[in-house]
């Protein structure tokens, strides 16, 4: 496993990448991502949607994790959130 501190240093204040839009169906917990350059949507589970909904550039990694722990009423999710953000960055969803 990569060093969490190195990943956290790269994370900065995550925000959705230019051209990526996050939506949520009003009647359900379903989130989706859409891109201006691709004519498709990616469906997300509630956890992924909750993470990306907070990726607006206003929170640093520690603040984002604290907010998610409050939202989900849990602790100790740092590794999973960092891993998801790394994947989201590789997939071009966040910057």
N, CA and C atoms as an extended XYZ file, in Angstrom:
285
Properties=species:S:1:pos:R:3:atomname:S:1:resname:S:1:resid:I:1 pbc="F F F"
N         0.844       -1.185        0.000 N   UNK     1
C         0.000        0.000        0.000 CA  UNK     1
C         0.885        1.243        0.000 C   UNK     1
N         0.499        2.225       -0.783 N   UNK     2
C         1.260        3.457       -0.859 CA  UNK     2
C         1.161        4.219        0.451 C   UNK     2
N         2.099        5.105        0.680 N   UNK     3
C         2.129        5.934        1.869 CA  UNK     3
C         0.971        6.924        1.831 C   UNK     3
N         0.084        6.857        2.835 N   UNK     4
C        -1.075        7.748        2.896 CA  UNK     4
C        -0.682        9.219        2.917 C   UNK     4
N         0.407        9.556        3.598 N   UNK     5
C         0.792       10.957        3.684 CA  UNK     5
C         1.202       11.503        2.315 C   UNK     5
N         1.844       10.683        1.499 N   UNK     6
C         2.216       11.124        0.152 CA  UNK     6
C         0.972       11.344       -0.693 C   UNK     6
N         0.021       10.440       -0.576 N   UNK     7
C        -1.229       10.608       -1.322 CA  UNK     7
C        -1.985       11.834       -0.839 C   UNK     7
N        -2.020       12.014        0.465 N   UNK     8
C        -2.740       13.151        1.028 CA  UNK     8
C        -2.118       14.465        0.556 C   UNK     8
N        -0.803       14.508        0.472 N   UNK     9
C        -0.131       15.727        0.027 CA  UNK     9
C        -0.519       16.070       -1.393 C   UNK     9
N        -0.702       15.053       -2.238 N   UNK    10
C        -1.107       15.312       -3.627 CA  UNK    10
C        -2.574       15.697       -3.731 C   UNK    10
N        -3.368       15.302       -2.740 N   UNK    11
C        -4.814       15.500       -2.828 CA  UNK    11
C        -5.199       16.974       -2.738 C   UNK    11
N        -4.503       17.771       -1.926 N   UNK    12
C        -4.827       19.185       -1.810 CA  UNK    12
C        -6.272       19.407       -1.440 C   UNK    12
N        -6.945       20.172       -2.249 N   UNK    13
C        -8.373       20.439       -2.080 CA  UNK    13
C        -9.085       19.879       -3.312 C   UNK    13
N        -9.509       18.629       -3.228 N   UNK    14
C       -10.086       17.981       -4.402 CA  UNK    14
C       -11.327       18.715       -4.913 C   UNK    14
N       -11.427       18.769       -6.228 N   UNK    15
C       -12.624       19.340       -6.858 CA  UNK    15
C       -12.882       18.585       -8.145 C   UNK    15
N       -14.130       18.610       -8.572 N   UNK    16
C       -14.468       17.940       -9.821 CA  UNK    16
C       -13.657       18.549      -10.954 C   UNK    16
N       -13.228       17.728      -11.855 N   UNK    17
C       -12.455       18.191      -13.004 CA  UNK    17
C       -13.335       19.036      -13.922 C   UNK    17
N       -12.685       19.888      -14.666 N   UNK    18
C       -13.390       20.729      -15.633 CA  UNK    18
C       -14.194       19.843      -16.587 C   UNK    18
N       -15.451       20.171      -16.764 N   UNK    19
C       -16.297       19.422      -17.678 CA  UNK    19
C       -17.006       18.233      -17.053 C   UNK    19
N       -16.738       17.954      -15.785 N   UNK    20
C       -17.414       16.856      -15.085 CA  UNK    20
C       -18.540       17.435      -14.247 C   UNK    20
N       -19.677       16.815      -14.347 N   UNK    21
C       -20.851       17.275      -13.595 CA  UNK    21
C       -21.385       16.125      -12.752 C   UNK    21
N       -21.688       16.417      -11.501 N   UNK    22
C       -22.257       15.436      -10.584 CA  UNK    22
C       -23.733       15.732      -10.423 C   UNK    22
N       -24.544       14.708      -10.568 N   UNK    23
C       -25.983       14.867      -10.387 CA  UNK    23
C       -26.510       13.833       -9.418 C   UNK    23
N       -27.715       14.084       -8.965 N   UNK    24
C       -28.364       13.155       -8.039 CA  UNK    24
C       -29.840       13.095       -8.385 C   UNK    24
N       -30.342       11.885       -8.485 N   UNK    25
C       -31.765       11.700       -8.761 CA  UNK    25
C       -32.555       12.137       -7.534 C   UNK    25
N       -33.542       12.974       -7.737 N   UNK    26
C       -34.319       13.527       -6.631 CA  UNK    26
C       -35.048       12.449       -5.829 C   UNK    26
N       -35.494       11.423       -6.486 N   UNK    27
C       -36.310       10.404       -5.825 CA  UNK    27
C       -35.517        9.261       -5.216 C   UNK    27
N       -34.197        9.283       -5.354 N   UNK    28
C       -33.404        8.170       -4.826 CA  UNK    28
C       -32.067        8.667       -4.300 C   UNK    28
N       -31.266        7.755       -3.825 N   UNK    29
C       -29.918        8.057       -3.354 CA  UNK    29
C       -28.898        7.916       -4.485 C   UNK    29
N       -29.354        7.736       -5.698 N   UNK    30
C       -28.457        7.478       -6.823 CA  UNK    30
C       -27.799        8.763       -7.317 C   UNK    30
N       -26.484        8.691       -7.422 N   UNK    31
C       -25.692        9.780       -7.996 CA  UNK    31
C       -25.194        9.347       -9.366 C   UNK    31
N       -24.820       10.318      -10.181 N   UNK    32
C       -24.226       10.030      -11.477 CA  UNK    32
C       -23.241       11.135      -11.832 C   UNK    32
N       -22.293       10.791      -12.678 N   UNK    33
C       -21.332       11.742      -13.229 CA  UNK    33
C       -21.557       11.832      -14.725 C   UNK    33
N       -21.436       13.015      -15.241 N   UNK    34
C       -21.516       13.209      -16.686 CA  UNK    34
C       -20.342       14.088      -17.109 C   UNK    34
N       -19.907       13.880      -18.330 N   UNK    35
C       -18.786       14.635      -18.878 CA  UNK    35
C       -19.224       15.330      -20.152 C   UNK    35
N       -18.738       16.544      -20.338 N   UNK    36
C       -19.051       17.266      -21.579 CA  UNK    36
C       -18.437       16.588      -22.802 C   UNK    36
N       -17.327       15.902      -22.596 N   UNK    37
C       -16.627       15.299      -23.731 CA  UNK    37
C       -17.103       13.895      -24.057 C   UNK    37
N       -17.848       13.272      -23.158 N   UNK    38
C       -18.358       11.925      -23.408 CA  UNK    38
C       -19.869       11.930      -23.270 C   UNK    38
N       -20.511       11.251      -24.159 N   UNK    39
C       -21.973       11.217      -24.149 CA  UNK    39
C       -22.461       10.010      -23.342 C   UNK    39
N       -22.087        9.990      -22.076 N   UNK    40
C       -22.547        8.902      -21.208 CA  UNK    40
C       -22.504        9.367      -19.762 C   UNK    40
N       -23.239        8.648      -18.952 N   UNK    41
C       -23.243        8.897      -17.519 CA  UNK    41
C       -22.653        7.691      -16.801 C   UNK    41
N       -22.012        7.960      -15.687 N   UNK    42
C       -21.493        6.913      -14.828 CA  UNK    42
C       -22.339        6.927      -13.559 C   UNK    42
N       -22.970        5.798      -13.264 N   UNK    43
C       -23.752        5.705      -12.035 CA  UNK    43
C       -22.826        5.441      -10.864 C   UNK    43
N       -23.126        6.087       -9.747 N   UNK    44
C       -22.309        5.961       -8.545 CA  UNK    44
C       -23.155        5.458       -7.388 C   UNK    44
N       -22.530        4.744       -6.461 N   UNK    45
C       -23.255        4.380       -5.256 CA  UNK    45
C       -23.302        5.584       -4.322 C   UNK    45
N       -24.042        5.448       -3.236 N   UNK    46
C       -24.238        6.576       -2.316 CA  UNK    46
C       -22.920        7.052       -1.700 C   UNK    46
N       -22.018        6.138       -1.389 N   UNK    47
C       -20.733        6.527       -0.786 CA  UNK    47
C       -19.889        7.334       -1.761 C   UNK    47
N       -19.767        6.846       -2.979 N   UNK    48
C       -18.992        7.574       -3.993 CA  UNK    48
C       -19.610        8.938       -4.261 C   UNK    48
N       -20.924        8.978       -4.344 N   UNK    49
C       -21.611       10.252       -4.560 CA  UNK    49
C       -21.380       11.223       -3.424 C   UNK    49
N       -21.425       10.730       -2.190 N   UNK    50
C       -21.202       11.593       -1.027 CA  UNK    50
C       -19.785       12.153       -1.022 C   UNK    50
N       -18.819       11.335       -1.411 N   UNK    51
C       -17.441       11.823       -1.478 CA  UNK    51
C       -17.315       12.897       -2.552 C   UNK    51
N       -17.773       12.591       -3.752 N   UNK    52
C       -17.613       13.541       -4.861 CA  UNK    52
C       -18.438       14.806       -4.669 C   UNK    52
N       -19.554       14.696       -3.964 N   UNK    53
C       -20.372       15.884       -3.701 CA  UNK    53
C       -19.617       16.899       -2.850 C   UNK    53
N       -18.639       16.433       -2.109 N   UNK    54
C       -17.840       17.316       -1.261 CA  UNK    54
C       -16.553       17.771       -1.943 C   UNK    54
N       -16.334       17.328       -3.157 N   UNK    55
C       -15.136       17.708       -3.913 CA  UNK    55
C       -15.427       18.969       -4.724 C   UNK    55
N       -15.529       20.084       -4.002 N   UNK    56
C       -15.799       21.362       -4.665 CA  UNK    56
C       -14.650       22.347       -4.486 C   UNK    56
N       -13.523       21.852       -3.957 N   UNK    57
C       -12.349       22.697       -3.773 CA  UNK    57
C       -12.353       23.474       -2.467 C   UNK    57
N       -13.415       23.369       -1.678 N   UNK    58
C       -13.483       24.137       -0.433 CA  UNK    58
C       -12.888       23.401        0.760 C   UNK    58
N       -12.741       22.086        0.665 N   UNK    59
C       -12.245       21.278        1.774 CA  UNK    59
C       -10.906       20.650        1.434 C   UNK    59
N        -9.963       20.691        2.394 N   UNK    60
C        -8.749       19.908        2.190 CA  UNK    60
C        -9.073       18.463        2.555 C   UNK    60
N        -8.130       17.580        2.357 N   UNK    61
C        -8.389       16.154        2.549 CA  UNK    61
C        -8.857       15.841        3.965 C   UNK    61
N        -8.198       16.405        4.972 N   UNK    62
C        -8.590       16.135        6.358 CA  UNK    62
C       -10.006       16.628        6.642 C   UNK    62
N       -10.336       17.803        6.148 N   UNK    63
C       -11.693       18.342        6.348 CA  UNK    63
C       -12.730       17.479        5.637 C   UNK    63
N       -12.407       17.047        4.432 N   UNK    64
C       -13.323       16.202        3.667 CA  UNK    64
C       -13.594       14.892        4.411 C   UNK    64
N       -12.544       14.270        4.927 N   UNK    65
C       -12.702       13.009        5.652 CA  UNK    65
C       -13.514       13.228        6.929 C   UNK    65
N       -13.231       14.294        7.663 N   UNK    66
C       -13.995       14.588        8.885 CA  UNK    66
C       -15.470       14.787        8.566 C   UNK    66
N       -15.753       15.494        7.490 N   UNK    67
C       -17.144       15.716        7.075 CA  UNK    67
C       -17.822       14.399        6.720 C   UNK    67
N       -17.126       13.530        6.009 N   UNK    68
C       -17.696       12.227        5.655 CA  UNK    68
C       -17.920       11.350        6.879 C   UNK    68
N       -16.986       11.393        7.820 N   UNK    69
C       -17.174       10.604        9.043 CA  UNK    69
C       -18.392       11.089        9.816 C   UNK    69
N       -18.616       12.403        9.855 N   UNK    70
C       -19.832       12.930       10.497 CA  UNK    70
C       -21.071       12.492        9.729 C   UNK    70
N       -21.009       12.618        8.412 N   UNK    71
C       -22.155       12.271        7.555 CA  UNK    71
C       -22.560       10.805        7.726 C   UNK    71
N       -21.577        9.920        7.733 N   UNK    72
C       -21.862        8.487        7.821 CA  UNK    72
C       -21.895        7.968        9.261 C   UNK    72
N       -21.570        8.832       10.239 N   UNK    73
C       -21.578        8.418       11.630 CA  UNK    73
C       -20.576        7.326       11.937 C   UNK    73
N       -19.381        7.481       11.400 N   UNK    74
C       -18.345        6.462       11.581 CA  UNK    74
C       -16.990        7.133       11.703 C   UNK    74
N       -15.982        6.341       11.976 N   UNK    75
C       -14.596        6.811       12.031 CA  UNK    75
C       -13.717        5.809       11.301 C   UNK    75
N       -12.504        6.241       10.987 N   UNK    76
C       -11.536        5.316       10.412 CA  UNK    76
C       -11.738        5.000        8.939 C   UNK    76
N       -12.262        5.952        8.170 N   UNK    77
C       -12.497        5.696        6.740 CA  UNK    77
C       -11.439        6.357        5.850 C   UNK    77
N       -10.420        6.913        6.452 N   UNK    78
C        -9.404        7.656        5.697 CA  UNK    78
C        -8.827        6.840        4.540 C   UNK    78
N        -8.380        5.626        4.806 N   UNK    79
C        -7.733        4.821        3.762 CA  UNK    79
C        -8.668        4.597        2.581 C   UNK    79
N        -9.923        4.298        2.849 N   UNK    80
C       -10.881        4.057        1.761 CA  UNK    80
C       -11.158        5.323        0.959 C   UNK    80
N       -11.263        6.463        1.659 N   UNK    81
C       -11.524        7.726        0.957 CA  UNK    81
C       -10.329        8.105        0.095 C   UNK    81
N        -9.123        7.977        0.654 N   UNK    82
C        -7.908        8.307       -0.111 CA  UNK    82
C        -7.809        7.417       -1.339 C   UNK    82
N        -8.064        6.131       -1.174 N   UNK    83
C        -8.010        5.207       -2.307 CA  UNK    83
C        -9.033        5.593       -3.383 C   UNK    83
N       -10.245        5.928       -2.967 N   UNK    84
C       -11.267        6.333       -3.933 CA  UNK    84
C       -10.847        7.610       -4.661 C   UNK    84
N       -10.321        8.578       -3.933 N   UNK    85
C        -9.902        9.835       -4.562 CA  UNK    85
C        -8.762        9.615       -5.551 C   UNK    85
N        -7.856        8.713       -5.230 N   UNK    86
C        -6.780        8.384       -6.168 CA  UNK    86
C        -7.351        7.805       -7.466 C   UNK    86
N        -8.304        6.897       -7.324 N   UNK    87
C        -8.945        6.312       -8.524 CA  UNK    87
C        -9.697        7.381       -9.300 C   UNK    87
N       -10.423        8.236       -8.582 N   UNK    88
C       -11.187        9.304       -9.237 CA  UNK    88
C       -10.252       10.253       -9.991 C   UNK    88
N        -9.092       10.523       -9.417 N   UNK    89
C        -8.109       11.382      -10.095 CA  UNK    89
C        -7.573       10.689      -11.348 C   UNK    89
N        -7.253        9.393      -11.236 N   UNK    90
C        -6.761        8.645      -12.406 CA  UNK    90
C        -7.811        8.588      -13.513 C   UNK    90
N        -9.075        8.487      -13.124 N   UNK    91
C       -10.161        8.418      -14.112 CA  UNK    91
C       -10.536        9.793      -14.671 C   UNK    91
N        -9.905       10.852      -14.154 N   UNK    92
C       -10.170       12.193      -14.662 CA  UNK    92
C       -11.413       12.857      -14.088 C   UNK    92
N       -11.921       12.310      -12.987 N   UNK    93
C       -13.129       12.893      -12.387 CA  UNK    93
C       -12.832       14.085      -11.508 C   UNK    93
N       -11.655       14.081      -10.861 N   UNK    94
C       -11.292       15.189       -9.977 CA  UNK    94
C        -9.909       15.697      -10.327 C   UNK    94
N        -9.619       16.886       -9.822 N   UNK    95
C        -8.289       17.471       -9.977 CA  UNK    95
C        -7.846       18.071       -8.671 C   UNK    95
